[in-house]
């Protein structure tokens, strides 16, 4: 029987517990299989996901869907090569016994995952799975998740996150969401709507009426979204509570307010206010709504983004003549320019890891998504097209999402994702045209 | 032929709104439907105190170079006519919309649109239009009038449009 080896951790939806091993020795903390994902040389890790066993006839379809989502998550990361089940020598792998490792080595699977889906006495779904190193013939991890059946996709994402984290050493990101702008209508009269989906494009829902809304940003506690809307005539910053649906205008300024972003602790926002045609950066305390000016000059200062420790802000300004990136203390003060390549730079976003700043770069008539260190060194461009804009970081700082617009009267915006190394550029499917993605934290 | 006459008149009176001597399709359509008989403004022209006259004859918009918000001689000539018209219609309010082309990032373009709208506002105020009658709003790159992705389209989209909502005569 499965027993927890330590007290289960209660999360909001999911019960996570470590499983006892089935016989093969559990590996030491540092997995021998762990792949190095930072260097230039890279080969995706070949992994076999055995279909999770359904322990009741009614659980068969659920188990199949769940396994599919796990596979798609891992494959989409670009860090795994998921071996098709048709290639499996031994068909499947029983969950309760030690796998025949030789069979899995034969198909070049470096890692193997086996799993089982059961229904608990309270009707909830319990998913158990084990991760094996086929060369070392070791179990690396055994976990179980318990959740209402309606949350089966989240169980799948949590399972994929556990596999991803165990084998890559990177933080999780599959169980997260993306706020974005849904676009319909013609290019000359776009109708925009705030929308929310799972990071893999599932469960799209709309968060408000059609209108003109831009640039949603997730709160660090995953509960609310900031955005900019013309609802009151001119652009102003609003906040939307995702649970209650309550929306509130934060900006009530004579000119306009825009480009909001939360501080890492969620207590403040940095945003721009425009007065007399001049845009400067301000911060607002969300508790007191007091507003403090951070920059004061005739240039356009906008697109502020806090460092993960909250001590600094990276922003864009044309104070030097063209749009460039600057870093200043979070309370204002001397700003230091960090972008020195040719072209212009905008929309800086500090990585949740703190090491990198992602940006949009305009160079030679093309738009690029790029990253540089926070001191401006090691600039790398990850994408290039007629119009690539608005990067947002996955919660683990490993993947970026942005939007790409094609040229011409029929120009279409769609969401794209790319690995921070520039590999694995992919389209993120959405029901309509889409822009301005904003990645949530990992859900709990 | 009525539309042609109107466009030629616009070019003569206001130096024409567009640098390539065309108005955007929607403005042309508006002109076609909004000109009843031109009883006041001469043959084919709307009444001089009408919104249509302001839009089509005075010229409701001025244009900017890439990333710029200064007013060139042509823009100043148009705005001088706008100010003259607004000063002759003391009950009229106007909203100045600032726009940018699609070749910039969204938030920068919002700020740039605000700069352009403010340039126009300042110029009109300097020409005697009371500031209380003028509002500004930026649309950044959200509301292009020319939908192509070419220099001519972008030039038409880098604009500030003085929107006169109504006049006493409607």
Interface residues (C-beta under 8 A of the other chain):
Chain A: X186 X187 X188 X189 X190 X212 X214 X215 X228 X230 X233 X234 X235 X255 X256 X258 X259 X272 X274 X276 X277 X278 X279 X300 X302 X303 X316 X318 X322 X323 X346 X347 X360 X362 X386 X387 X389 X390 X405 X407 X408 X409 X411 X436
Chain B: X26 X67 X69 X102 X103 X104 X105 X106 X107 X108 X110 X111 X112 X114 X115 X117 X118 X119 X121 X122 X136 X137 X138 X139 X142 X143 X144 X145 X147 X148 X149
